[in-house]
Amino acid sequence: MIRLDLSPDQLLSTTRAVRKRLDLERPVEREALEECVALAMQAPNGGSVQGWHFVLITDESRKRAISDLYRKSKVKNDPGSTPPEHQAMMDSSAYLAEHLHEVPVLVVPCIEGRVENAPFIVQAATWGSILPATWSFMLAARARGLGTAWTSLHLEYEREAAEILAIPYERVMQVALIPVAYTIGTDFKPGPRLAMSDRVHWESWHQAAPGDQAD
Ligand SMILES: Cc1cc2nc3c(=O)[nH]c(=O)nc-3n(C[C@H](O)[C@H](O)[C@H](O)COP(=O)(O)O)c2cc1C
């Protein structure tokens, strides 16, 4: 099994949304996936309830059925509304949509509970009890030479996906769909991000970072 020689900072800054560089031909070992899940289950979760579940799909017919739901959602996007700086991402997303059923493994992280009508704090605690684990799964995958991409489009048809995967929809929410495959090459760069000064608020929302001068 592969172990990339990445520092924690390199791992955190190079775990990217991988779509075109997913190796669709190379199988992913069950052992590697189980290691990633074991690490995901070390994530924080509200009250240590551990209501998380991970549905790992390798079966061709189920992968195709879930991918069809993903694509059904995708066609509702309006390509005309894409800003130019997002065009490469849209191309890459379109590639993933087209090939999703060919990706060796699709992972659906789930959490017990449905929050549509729950108080805000319950909603926050529920999402917050599965999203860190999902990201940990993706980081663990990257450390093993595996690429992932966080996706959400199939959730428009969550109920239909629940039927395909026999997930008890009334009491369990799906939160994402993560394609997993070995990456073509293992070198990834940090992603383009806003300047920290645009997004950091010291002490209060109105306070600029120490040292920043007002115009
Ligand atoms: C909540 C969430 C939903 C996303 N949904 C999709 C999706 O449905 N399809 C897709 O191709 N990428 C999806 N992405 C991936 C984002 O497009 C990607 O993380 C973003 O462009 C940054 O990419 P980078 O980390 O490689 O820089 C999603 C990411 C998040 C966090």
The ligand as a Gaussian input file, in Angstrom:
#p B3LYP/6-31G(d) Opt

LIG

0 1
 C      -20.058000      21.263000       0.433000
 C      -19.323000      21.020000      -0.853000
 C      -20.033000      20.600000      -1.959000
 C      -19.376000      20.320000      -3.162000
 N      -20.079000      19.804000      -4.222000
 C      -19.418000      19.458000      -5.350000
 C      -20.109000      18.785000      -6.393000
 O      -21.303000      18.455000      -6.288000
 N      -19.401000      18.456000      -7.503000
 C      -18.079000      18.737000      -7.642000
 O      -17.503000      18.388000      -8.676000
 N      -17.396000      19.355000      -6.658000
 C      -18.038000      19.706000      -5.513000
 N      -17.342000      20.282000      -4.475000
 C      -15.891000      20.504000      -4.605000
 C      -15.553000      22.001000      -4.716000
 O      -15.882000      22.437000      -5.994000
 C      -14.050000      22.158000      -4.425000
 O      -13.793000      21.781000      -3.106000
 C      -13.600000      23.596000      -4.615000
 O      -13.714000      23.939000      -5.948000
 C      -12.161000      23.775000      -4.165000
 O      -11.350000      22.897000      -4.887000
 P       -9.829000      22.693000      -4.441000
 O       -9.880000      22.279000      -3.027000
 O       -9.259000      21.626000      -5.302000
 O       -9.135000      24.014000      -4.592000
 C      -17.973000      20.526000      -3.259000
 C      -17.263000      20.930000      -2.127000
 C      -17.924000      21.150000      -0.937000
 C      -17.114000      21.525000       0.294000

